[in-house]
Amino acid sequence: MTNIENNIPWPTEPSEYEIKRTIGCGATSYVHTAYCKAKAEYVAIKIVDFEQTNSIIEEIQKEIQAMHMCNHENVATYYTSFVNGTKLWIVMKLMDAGSALDLIKLLKKHPDTNPINGIMSEALILAILKEVIKALQHFHSRGQIHRDVKAGNILLSCDGSVKLGDFGVSAVIMDFGDRDKIRKTFVGTPCWMAPEVMEQKNGYDYKSDIWSLGITALEFVLGAPPYAGYPPMQVLLYTLNNPPPTLESCAPNPKDHYKQYSKKFRKFIEKCLQKDPVLRPDTTEL
């Protein structure tokens, strides 16, 4: 590809993208792989349907574009976004190894994986989380909160790179116009959600991401977050009323399960999952 071709702006018309296959879906969105004709490059496209929201789609689009101007090696690369009818198209760099959740599903099926030992090795977990922490440090230093840290939003590439994705969209929908550092919006996935986000008493700050990081570490070991089999309201009650989850409390038999994981790793989870956000470390302390 020549330099002239490289400098062609990213198209903002659906017809310029050939949708190939669906690689993910949520309550109001789908993620597809697509081929961009003008750039001769495969990309990921997240299509968000705002038909059921009261938000002004043009304002949301501008906000998302502004937020994704941040450039960091561990943050998903956003190329452009545009409106097509009631849908917002967000064009991103395609991470060719999928998400960390895809990796968990693959490992679960592998004949050498024994759930008693844990789904993912400690070394691999720490290698991934190290890069996620760098992304969170970048967000937090800019006064931003990710609010949906989980394996499904950690993107992987065959070259070994790790990027945190899906930042901003749900947050902007929920609290467009609110720029207070202490949030009072109910955003996030219940299993990964920090207690202070659930309580909705005093709002929350970037420390809510640290809780989600600890739950994600458990997700890598267990193959799913704690309380994954329960309905959302039950998850909220358990999170608020029970002690924070640990490898021991999640193990069917603590004496036999998850013995390969070090005390240091267990301590990392314990530090992240302090119910009082003040007691949780920030990204520079992890």
NUKOLTI-636918 format. One record per residue (C-alpha): residue number from 1; residue in three letters; chain; x, y, z. Coordinates in Angstrom, 1 decimal, always signed. Example, Ala and Ser with C-alpha at 12.3 -4.5 7.8 and 13.67 -1.06 7.14 Angstrom:
2
{site 1 'ala' 'A' {+12.3 -4.5 +7.8}}
{site 2 'ser' 'A' {+13.7 -1.1 +7.1}}
END
This chain:
286
{site 1 'met' 'A' {+0.0 +0.0 +0.0}}
{site 2 'thr' 'A' {+1.4 +3.4 -0.9}}
{site 3 'asn' 'A' {+1.7 +6.4 +1.4}}
{site 4 'ile' 'A' {-1.0 +8.2 -0.7}}
{site 5 'glu' 'A' {-3.4 +5.3 +0.0}}
{site 6 'asn' 'A' {-2.5 +5.3 +3.7}}
{site 7 'asn' 'A' {-3.5 +8.9 +3.9}}
{site 8 'ile' 'A' {-7.0 +8.4 +2.6}}
{site 9 'pro' 'A' {-9.5 +9.3 +5.4}}
{site 10 'trp' 'A' {-11.5 +6.6 +6.9}}
{site 11 'pro' 'A' {-14.8 +6.4 +5.1}}
{site 12 'thr' 'A' {-18.0 +7.4 +6.9}}
{site 13 'glu' 'A' {-20.5 +5.6 +4.6}}
{site 14 'pro' 'A' {-21.7 +2.0 +5.3}}
{site 15 'ser' 'A' {-21.3 +1.1 +1.6}}
{site 16 'glu' 'A' {-17.6 +1.4 +2.0}}
{site 17 'tyr' 'A' {-17.4 -1.5 +4.4}}
{site 18 'glu' 'A' {-18.1 -5.1 +3.5}}
{site 19 'ile' 'A' {-19.5 -6.8 +6.7}}
{site 20 'lys' 'A' {-17.9 -10.3 +7.0}}
{site 21 'arg' 'A' {-19.1 -11.9 +10.2}}
{site 22 'thr' 'A' {-20.5 -11.2 +13.7}}
{site 23 'ile' 'A' {-17.9 -11.6 +16.4}}
{site 24 'gly' 'A' {-19.8 -10.2 +19.4}}
{site 25 'cys' 'A' {-23.1 -8.8 +20.6}}
{site 26 'gly' 'A' {-24.6 -7.0 +23.5}}
{site 27 'ala' 'A' {-28.0 -5.6 +24.6}}
{site 28 'thr' 'A' {-28.0 -2.7 +22.0}}
{site 29 'ser' 'A' {-25.0 -3.5 +19.8}}
{site 30 'tyr' 'A' {-23.2 -6.0 +17.5}}
{site 31 'val' 'A' {-19.5 -6.2 +16.6}}
{site 32 'his' 'A' {-18.6 -7.4 +13.1}}
{site 33 'thr' 'A' {-15.4 -7.9 +11.2}}
{site 34 'ala' 'A' {-15.5 -5.9 +7.9}}
{site 35 'tyr' 'A' {-13.3 -5.1 +5.0}}
{site 36 'cys' 'A' {-12.8 -1.4 +4.3}}
{site 37 'lys' 'A' {-12.4 -1.0 +0.5}}
{site 38 'ala' 'A' {-10.8 +2.5 +0.6}}
{site 39 'lys' 'A' {-8.1 +1.5 +3.1}}
{site 40 'ala' 'A' {-7.8 -2.1 +1.9}}
{site 41 'glu' 'A' {-7.8 -3.2 +5.5}}
{site 42 'tyr' 'A' {-9.9 -5.5 +7.7}}
{site 43 'val' 'A' {-11.5 -3.7 +10.7}}
{site 44 'ala' 'A' {-13.9 -4.3 +13.6}}
{site 45 'ile' 'A' {-17.1 -2.4 +13.5}}
{site 46 'lys' 'A' {-19.3 -1.9 +16.5}}
{site 47 'ile' 'A' {-22.9 -0.9 +15.5}}
{site 48 'val' 'A' {-24.9 +0.6 +18.4}}
{site 49 'asp' 'A' {-28.7 +1.0 +18.0}}
{site 50 'phe' 'A' {-29.9 +4.1 +19.7}}
{site 51 'glu' 'A' {-33.5 +3.8 +18.6}}
{site 52 'gln' 'A' {-34.7 +3.0 +22.2}}
{site 53 'thr' 'A' {-32.7 +5.8 +23.9}}
{site 54 'asn' 'A' {-33.5 +9.5 +24.5}}
{site 55 'ser' 'A' {-30.0 +10.6 +23.8}}
{site 56 'ile' 'A' {-29.1 +13.0 +20.9}}
{site 57 'ile' 'A' {-27.1 +10.7 +18.6}}
{site 58 'glu' 'A' {-25.1 +13.5 +17.0}}
{site 59 'glu' 'A' {-23.9 +14.7 +20.4}}
{site 60 'ile' 'A' {-23.0 +11.2 +21.5}}
{site 61 'gln' 'A' {-21.1 +10.7 +18.3}}
{site 62 'lys' 'A' {-19.0 +13.9 +18.9}}
{site 63 'glu' 'A' {-18.3 +12.9 +22.5}}
{site 64 'ile' 'A' {-17.2 +9.4 +21.5}}
{site 65 'gln' 'A' {-14.9 +10.8 +18.8}}
{site 66 'ala' 'A' {-13.3 +13.3 +21.3}}
{site 67 'met' 'A' {-12.8 +10.5 +23.9}}
{site 68 'his' 'A' {-11.2 +8.2 +21.4}}
{site 69 'met' 'A' {-8.6 +10.7 +20.2}}
{site 70 'cys' 'A' {-6.5 +9.4 +23.1}}
{site 71 'asn' 'A' {-3.6 +7.4 +21.7}}
{site 72 'his' 'A' {-2.2 +4.6 +23.8}}
{site 73 'glu' 'A' {-0.7 +1.3 +22.9}}
{site 74 'asn' 'A' {-3.0 -0.6 +25.3}}
{site 75 'val' 'A' {-6.2 +1.2 +24.3}}
{site 76 'ala' 'A' {-8.3 -0.1 +21.4}}
{site 77 'thr' 'A' {-7.5 +2.0 +18.3}}
{site 78 'tyr' 'A' {-10.6 +3.8 +17.1}}
{site 79 'tyr' 'A' {-10.5 +5.0 +13.4}}
{site 80 'thr' 'A' {-13.8 +6.8 +13.0}}
{site 81 'ser' 'A' {-17.5 +6.8 +13.8}}
{site 82 'phe' 'A' {-20.6 +7.9 +11.9}}
{site 83 'val' 'A' {-24.4 +7.8 +12.1}}
{site 84 'asn' 'A' {-26.5 +5.6 +9.8}}
{site 85 'gly' 'A' {-30.2 +6.1 +10.5}}
{site 86 'thr' 'A' {-30.7 +5.2 +14.2}}
{site 87 'lys' 'A' {-27.4 +3.4 +14.4}}
{site 88 'leu' 'A' {-23.9 +4.5 +15.3}}
{site 89 'trp' 'A' {-21.1 +2.8 +13.5}}
{site 90 'ile' 'A' {-17.8 +2.7 +15.4}}
{site 91 'val' 'A' {-14.8 +1.6 +13.2}}
{site 92 'met' 'A' {-11.8 +0.1 +15.1}}
{site 93 'lys' 'A' {-8.6 -1.7 +14.6}}
{site 94 'leu' 'A' {-9.3 -5.4 +14.3}}
{site 95 'met' 'A' {-7.5 -7.5 +17.0}}
{site 96 'asp' 'A' {-7.0 -10.8 +15.2}}
{site 97 'ala' 'A' {-6.9 -13.0 +18.3}}
{site 98 'gly' 'A' {-10.3 -11.9 +19.6}}
{site 99 'ser' 'A' {-11.0 -11.1 +23.2}}
{site 100 'ala' 'A' {-9.7 -12.6 +26.4}}
{site 101 'leu' 'A' {-13.1 -14.2 +26.9}}
{site 102 'asp' 'A' {-12.6 -16.0 +23.5}}
{site 103 'leu' 'A' {-9.3 -17.3 +24.9}}
{site 104 'ile' 'A' {-11.1 -18.5 +28.1}}
{site 105 'lys' 'A' {-13.7 -20.4 +26.0}}
{site 106 'leu' 'A' {-10.9 -21.9 +23.9}}
{site 107 'leu' 'A' {-8.9 -23.1 +27.0}}
{site 108 'lys' 'A' {-12.0 -24.5 +28.5}}
{site 109 'lys' 'A' {-12.4 -26.9 +25.5}}
{site 110 'his' 'A' {-8.7 -27.8 +25.5}}
{site 111 'pro' 'A' {-8.1 -31.4 +26.6}}
{site 112 'asp' 'A' {-5.2 -30.4 +28.8}}
{site 113 'thr' 'A' {-7.2 -27.9 +30.8}}
{site 114 'asn' 'A' {-8.2 -29.2 +34.2}}
{site 115 'pro' 'A' {-10.7 -26.9 +36.0}}
{site 116 'ile' 'A' {-9.4 -28.0 +39.3}}
{site 117 'asn' 'A' {-6.1 -26.3 +38.4}}
{site 118 'gly' 'A' {-7.7 -23.2 +37.0}}
{site 119 'ile' 'A' {-8.5 -22.3 +33.4}}
{site 120 'met' 'A' {-5.6 -19.9 +32.7}}
{site 121 'ser' 'A' {-2.0 -20.0 +34.1}}
{site 122 'glu' 'A' {-0.9 -17.3 +36.5}}
{site 123 'ala' 'A' {+1.9 -16.3 +34.2}}
{site 124 'leu' 'A' {-0.5 -15.7 +31.3}}
{site 125 'ile' 'A' {-3.0 -13.9 +33.6}}
{site 126 'leu' 'A' {-0.4 -11.5 +34.9}}
{site 127 'ala' 'A' {+1.0 -10.9 +31.4}}
{site 128 'ile' 'A' {-2.5 -9.8 +30.2}}
{site 129 'leu' 'A' {-3.4 -7.8 +33.4}}
{site 130 'lys' 'A' {-0.1 -5.9 +33.3}}
{site 131 'glu' 'A' {-1.2 -4.4 +29.9}}
{site 132 'val' 'A' {-4.7 -3.8 +31.1}}
{site 133 'ile' 'A' {-3.3 -1.9 +34.1}}
{site 134 'lys' 'A' {-1.3 +0.4 +31.8}}
{site 135 'ala' 'A' {-4.5 +1.2 +29.9}}
{site 136 'leu' 'A' {-6.4 +2.0 +33.1}}
{site 137 'gln' 'A' {-3.5 +4.1 +34.3}}
{site 138 'his' 'A' {-3.9 +6.1 +31.1}}
{site 139 'phe' 'A' {-7.6 +6.5 +31.6}}
{site 140 'his' 'A' {-7.4 +7.4 +35.2}}
{site 141 'ser' 'A' {-4.6 +10.0 +34.7}}
{site 142 'arg' 'A' {-7.0 +11.8 +32.3}}
{site 143 'gly' 'A' {-9.8 +11.7 +34.9}}
{site 144 'gln' 'A' {-11.7 +9.0 +33.0}}
{site 145 'ile' 'A' {-13.3 +5.8 +34.3}}
{site 146 'his' 'A' {-13.6 +2.7 +32.0}}
{site 147 'arg' 'A' {-16.6 +1.2 +33.9}}
{site 148 'asp' 'A' {-16.7 -2.1 +32.2}}
{site 149 'val' 'A' {-13.4 -3.9 +32.7}}
{site 150 'lys' 'A' {-13.9 -7.7 +32.0}}
{site 151 'ala' 'A' {-12.4 -10.4 +29.9}}
{site 152 'gly' 'A' {-14.8 -9.7 +27.0}}
{site 153 'asn' 'A' {-13.5 -6.2 +26.7}}
{site 154 'ile' 'A' {-9.8 -7.1 +26.7}}
{site 155 'leu' 'A' {-8.7 -7.5 +23.1}}
{site 156 'leu' 'A' {-5.8 -9.7 +22.0}}
{site 157 'ser' 'A' {-3.6 -9.8 +18.9}}
{site 158 'cys' 'A' {-1.5 -12.7 +17.5}}
{site 159 'asp' 'A' {+1.6 -10.4 +17.8}}
{site 160 'gly' 'A' {+1.0 -10.5 +21.6}}
{site 161 'ser' 'A' {-0.4 -7.0 +22.0}}
{site 162 'val' 'A' {-3.3 -6.4 +24.5}}
{site 163 'lys' 'A' {-5.7 -3.6 +24.3}}
{site 164 'leu' 'A' {-8.7 -2.5 +26.5}}
{site 165 'gly' 'A' {-11.7 -1.8 +24.4}}
{site 166 'asp' 'A' {-15.4 -0.8 +24.6}}
{site 167 'phe' 'A' {-14.6 +2.4 +26.6}}
{site 168 'gly' 'A' {-17.0 +5.3 +26.7}}
{site 169 'val' 'A' {-20.0 +4.3 +24.7}}
{site 170 'ser' 'A' {-22.3 +3.0 +27.5}}
{site 171 'ala' 'A' {-20.9 +5.7 +29.8}}
{site 172 'val' 'A' {-21.8 +8.5 +27.5}}
{site 173 'ile' 'A' {-25.3 +7.1 +26.8}}
{site 174 'met' 'A' {-26.0 +7.0 +30.5}}
{site 175 'asp' 'A' {-24.6 +10.3 +31.7}}
{site 176 'phe' 'A' {-24.2 +12.6 +28.7}}
{site 177 'gly' 'A' {-23.3 +16.0 +29.9}}
{site 178 'asp' 'A' {-22.2 +14.9 +33.4}}
{site 179 'arg' 'A' {-18.5 +15.4 +33.9}}
{site 180 'asp' 'A' {-18.2 +15.1 +37.7}}
{site 181 'lys' 'A' {-15.4 +12.9 +38.9}}
{site 182 'ile' 'A' {-17.7 +11.2 +41.3}}
{site 183 'arg' 'A' {-20.3 +9.4 +39.2}}
{site 184 'lys' 'A' {-23.8 +8.5 +40.1}}
{site 185 'thr' 'A' {-24.8 +6.5 +37.1}}
{site 186 'phe' 'A' {-25.6 +2.8 +37.2}}
{site 187 'val' 'A' {-23.2 +1.5 +34.5}}
{site 188 'gly' 'A' {-21.4 -1.8 +34.1}}
{site 189 'thr' 'A' {-22.0 -5.5 +34.1}}
{site 190 'pro' 'A' {-23.3 -6.7 +37.5}}
{site 191 'cys' 'A' {-20.9 -9.6 +38.1}}
{site 192 'trp' 'A' {-17.9 -7.2 +37.7}}
{site 193 'met' 'A' {-19.5 -4.2 +39.3}}
{site 194 'ala' 'A' {-18.0 -2.6 +42.4}}
{site 195 'pro' 'A' {-20.2 -2.4 +45.6}}
{site 196 'glu' 'A' {-20.2 +1.4 +45.6}}
{site 197 'val' 'A' {-21.6 +1.5 +42.0}}
{site 198 'met' 'A' {-24.4 -0.9 +43.1}}
{site 199 'glu' 'A' {-25.2 +1.1 +46.3}}
{site 200 'gln' 'A' {-25.7 +4.5 +44.5}}
{site 201 'lys' 'A' {-25.2 +6.3 +47.7}}
{site 202 'asn' 'A' {-22.1 +8.5 +47.4}}
{site 203 'gly' 'A' {-21.2 +8.0 +43.8}}
{site 204 'tyr' 'A' {-17.9 +6.4 +42.7}}
{site 205 'asp' 'A' {-14.6 +7.1 +41.1}}
{site 206 'tyr' 'A' {-11.8 +5.4 +39.3}}
{site 207 'lys' 'A' {-11.4 +2.8 +42.1}}
{site 208 'ser' 'A' {-14.5 +1.0 +40.8}}
{site 209 'asp' 'A' {-12.3 -0.1 +37.8}}
{site 210 'ile' 'A' {-9.8 -1.7 +40.3}}
{site 211 'trp' 'A' {-12.6 -3.8 +41.8}}
{site 212 'ser' 'A' {-13.6 -4.9 +38.2}}
{site 213 'leu' 'A' {-9.9 -5.8 +37.6}}
{site 214 'gly' 'A' {-9.9 -8.1 +40.6}}
{site 215 'ile' 'A' {-13.1 -9.8 +39.4}}
{site 216 'thr' 'A' {-11.5 -10.2 +36.0}}
{site 217 'ala' 'A' {-8.5 -11.9 +37.6}}
{site 218 'leu' 'A' {-10.9 -14.4 +39.2}}
{site 219 'glu' 'A' {-12.7 -14.8 +35.8}}
{site 220 'phe' 'A' {-9.4 -15.9 +34.2}}
{site 221 'val' 'A' {-9.0 -18.6 +36.9}}
{site 222 'leu' 'A' {-12.6 -19.8 +37.2}}
{site 223 'gly' 'A' {-13.6 -19.4 +33.6}}
{site 224 'ala' 'A' {-16.4 -17.0 +34.7}}
{site 225 'pro' 'A' {-16.8 -14.3 +37.3}}
{site 226 'pro' 'A' {-18.1 -15.2 +40.7}}
{site 227 'tyr' 'A' {-22.0 -15.4 +40.9}}
{site 228 'ala' 'A' {-22.1 -15.7 +37.1}}
{site 229 'gly' 'A' {-25.0 -18.3 +37.3}}
{site 230 'tyr' 'A' {-27.3 -15.9 +39.3}}
{site 231 'pro' 'A' {-29.8 -13.3 +38.1}}
{site 232 'pro' 'A' {-28.6 -9.7 +38.3}}
{site 233 'met' 'A' {-30.5 -8.8 +41.4}}
{site 234 'gln' 'A' {-29.1 -11.8 +43.2}}
{site 235 'val' 'A' {-25.6 -10.8 +42.1}}
{site 236 'leu' 'A' {-26.1 -7.3 +43.6}}
{site 237 'leu' 'A' {-27.3 -8.8 +46.9}}
{site 238 'tyr' 'A' {-24.4 -11.3 +47.2}}
{site 239 'thr' 'A' {-21.8 -8.6 +46.3}}
{site 240 'leu' 'A' {-23.2 -6.1 +48.8}}
{site 241 'asn' 'A' {-23.8 -8.6 +51.7}}
{site 242 'asn' 'A' {-21.1 -11.3 +51.3}}
{site 243 'pro' 'A' {-17.4 -10.9 +52.0}}
{site 244 'pro' 'A' {-15.4 -10.1 +48.8}}
{site 245 'pro' 'A' {-14.8 -13.3 +46.7}}
{site 246 'thr' 'A' {-11.4 -15.0 +46.8}}
{site 247 'leu' 'A' {-9.9 -18.1 +45.1}}
{site 248 'glu' 'A' {-10.6 -20.0 +48.3}}
{site 249 'ser' 'A' {-14.3 -18.9 +48.6}}
{site 250 'cys' 'A' {-14.9 -19.7 +44.9}}
{site 251 'ala' 'A' {-13.3 -23.1 +45.1}}
{site 252 'pro' 'A' {-15.6 -26.2 +45.4}}
{site 253 'asn' 'A' {-12.8 -27.7 +47.5}}
{site 254 'pro' 'A' {-10.2 -25.2 +48.7}}
{site 255 'lys' 'A' {-7.7 -27.9 +49.5}}
{site 256 'asp' 'A' {-7.6 -29.3 +46.0}}
{site 257 'his' 'A' {-8.6 -26.4 +43.7}}
{site 258 'tyr' 'A' {-6.3 -23.7 +42.3}}
{site 259 'lys' 'A' {-3.2 -24.8 +44.1}}
{site 260 'gln' 'A' {-0.9 -23.5 +41.3}}
{site 261 'tyr' 'A' {-1.6 -19.8 +42.1}}
{site 262 'ser' 'A' {+0.9 -18.0 +44.3}}
{site 263 'lys' 'A' {+0.3 -16.1 +47.5}}
{site 264 'lys' 'A' {+1.3 -12.9 +45.7}}
{site 265 'phe' 'A' {-1.4 -13.5 +43.1}}
{site 266 'arg' 'A' {-4.0 -14.1 +45.8}}
{site 267 'lys' 'A' {-2.9 -11.0 +47.5}}
{site 268 'phe' 'A' {-3.3 -9.0 +44.3}}
{site 269 'ile' 'A' {-7.0 -10.2 +44.1}}
{site 270 'glu' 'A' {-7.5 -9.4 +47.8}}
{site 271 'lys' 'A' {-6.2 -5.8 +47.4}}
{site 272 'cys' 'A' {-8.3 -5.1 +44.4}}
{site 273 'leu' 'A' {-11.5 -6.5 +46.0}}
{site 274 'gln' 'A' {-11.6 -4.3 +49.1}}
{site 275 'lys' 'A' {-15.2 -3.2 +49.7}}
{site 276 'asp' 'A' {-14.1 +0.2 +50.8}}
{site 277 'pro' 'A' {-12.7 +1.9 +47.6}}
{site 278 'val' 'A' {-10.4 +4.0 +49.7}}
{site 279 'leu' 'A' {-8.5 +0.8 +50.7}}
{site 280 'arg' 'A' {-8.0 -0.3 +47.1}}
{site 281 'pro' 'A' {-4.7 +0.5 +45.4}}
{site 282 'asp' 'A' {-4.5 +2.7 +42.4}}
{site 283 'thr' 'A' {-2.9 +1.5 +39.2}}
{site 284 'thr' 'A' {+0.5 +2.8 +40.2}}
{site 285 'glu' 'A' {+0.5 +0.6 +43.2}}
{site 286 'leu' 'A' {-0.4 -2.7 +41.4}}
END
